Amino acid sequence: MKERYEFARAHLSWTIDDWKKVIFSDETKVNRIGSDGLQWTWTNGDKLKVFQVQHIIKHGGGSLILWGCLTWYGVGYLSNIKGSVNSDFYIGILEDELMKTIDWYDLQNEDIVFQQDNASTHTAKKISKWLENNNITVLRWPPHSPDLNPIENLWSILKQRLLQYEKQPDGMLELWSRTENVWESITQNECQKLIESMPKRIKAVYNAKGGHTKY
């Protein structure tokens, strides 16, 4: 909680213009059956009640592990991770999906701030060196802070829309195709609204003295 509080206090003065520079990143799992392993009932923004979350059987379903990123200008390139992620694999994601995202939106490495969580793979010396060599500033991120990361809401949008298909995908290739299509359909406006929430997220964590928030 202390690190979250200190992070919030240090960024209270950040405006939306500051947060526009940040590329947020994260990983998630998408199951072929039930998307994220839960069957959701959507209630117009109201908090879900216990009875509205139904666990479903995932036996034999299969899943995708995704890495993605969120920018002010839209979603970034999406990576379908196969196998375990070590430092070399993660560098491959940075060299491919992250750099393609920066190029696609005609950004400059030195002008962006890169957000990643504190997984040991992300904070390895090899990764820090790669980011330094590529003139990419890293946003020091507090542990256990999914409520501060707007890409978590983006994953929710993705999974909600995947559940809107009438039929379950026949296999993993179809699931990946659907995932790509839904991801690419997410609009710039949706991305901007999420990033515009950052000052409120920061203030909420600060007011909670590092405790977790509704986000």
N, C-alpha and C positions, 0 to 999 in steps of 0.2 A: 504493500500500500504506500509505503514511503516513496518508492521510486515513481509510482504513478502520480502521487501528489506533487513531487518535485518537477516531474515532466509537465504537468498541467500548469503549475505556477510559472515555469520558464517560458511557456507558450501562450500565456494569457493575452499577451499583446499582439500575437499573430493575427493578421487580418485574413480575409478570404484571398486577397492578392498573394499573401505568403503561401497559403495552402494550395493555391493554383499550381505552384511549382513542384509540388510533391507527386511522385509516382508511388502509389500504394500497391503493395504486392502481398500475396498470400497463397496458400494451398488449400484445397478442399477435396472431398470425396463425393462422387456422384454414383449412386447405385442404379443398376439397370431396373430393379424393382423398387419403387418407392423413393427414388432419387437419393435421399440422404438417410434412408432406413426408417423414416417416419412418414406417416400419412397425415397431411396437415389439413385442417379446416380453416379457411381464411375468413376473417371476421371484420373486414373494413377498418383495419388498423387497431382494433381492440386487442387487449392482451389475451393470449390463448389460455383457456382453462384446461385443467388436467384431462377432462374427458374429451377434449377436442384433439388430443394428440394420441394417435393409435399406432402402436408398434405393429409392424407387419413382417411376414416371413421373408427372409432374404436368401434362403437356402438355394444355392445354385444360380443366384442372380448375376453375380459379377459386378465389378465397379470400376470406375475411372478415378485416377488420382490426377488432379489438375493443378497447374500453377498458372496464375493469371495476374494481371496488373490493371490498375485503374488510373486514368489521367483526367485532367480537366477537359481534355479535348475528346474523350471517348474511351472505350475499353482498349486494352492493349492486346498483344498477341497472346494466345492461349497455348499452353504446353500440356500434352497428354503424357504424364510421367509413367514409365514402365520400369518396374524394378525399384531397388532401393536408391536413395539419393545420397551421394557422397559429395565432397568438395568439387571434384572434377566434373561430376554430372551437373552440379549447380552452376558452375562456371559456364557450362554449355548452355544452360537456360539463359544466363545473363548475356552471353555472346549472341545468342540467337533471338529469343523472344523479347528480351528487354531492349537490345540494341535495335531490333526491327521496329519496335514500338516508338523509340526515340526518333528513328529515321522517318517513320510513316507520318508522324505529326510535325516533322521538320523542326525538331528541338535540338538544342545543343547540350552536350553532356554537362558542361560546366554551369549551365543555367537551371538544371533540375536538381531536386533533392529526392533521394531514393529511400523509401521506407521498406523495411523487412523486419520480421520478428527476430527473437533472440535464439532461435534454434542453433545448435552447435555447428551445424553445417553452414549456416549463414554467417556465423561470426568467426569462422576459421581464419587463420592468418593468410592463407592462400586467397580467400575471398576478399579480405580487406585489401590485400595487395593489388588484386585485379581491379577493384573499384578505384583505388588510389591511382593506379596507372592509367585508368580511363577517365580521370578527372570527374568522378561522380561522388558527390557529397552524400553521405549516409545520415539519415535522421536517426539519432539514438533513441531507441524505442523501449518503453518500460515493459517488463514481463507481465504476462497474464492480462493483456489489454485488448481483447477482441472488440470491446465496446468502443474503443477509440478508433478502430480501423473501419472506414466506410466500405471497404471492399467486402466485409462480412455481409453487409446489406445487399451488395451486388450478387454475392453467391446465393442469397435468399431469393432474389429476383429470378436468377437463372433456374434454381430448383423449382420454384413455384410454376414457372412457365413450362418446364419439362413435364410437370405433372398434369398439364392441361391437354397433353396428347391423349386421344381416346384409347389408343392401344399401347401396351408396353412395347419397347423396341425388341425386335427379333433377336438381336445379338449386340455385341459390343461395338461393331462397326456402325450399326444404325444409331446406337446411343451416342457415339462420338459425333456422328453427322448431325444429329439433333442438337447436341450441345454446342457445336460450332455455329449452327444456324441461329439458335437462340442468343448466344453470346454476341454474335455480330449484329443482331437486331436491337440490342440495347442502345439507346440513343445518347447523344452528347448531353442533352438536357437532363436525362436521368442521372448521368455521371456527375454533372455539375451540381445538381441538387444534393447529392450525397456529400460532395466535397464542401459545399456551402454549410453543411451541418457541423463542420469541424470546430469553429469557435464555441458553439453550444456544447459540443461533446467535452471540449477542454474545460469549459466553465463548470459543467456538471461534475466532472471528476474532481476539480478543485473544491467545489462546494461540498462534495462527499468526502473530502480529505483523503482522496486516493481510493475510496471505496468504489464499488461497481455501480453502474448507472443503468437507466432504462434502455440505453443504446445497445 
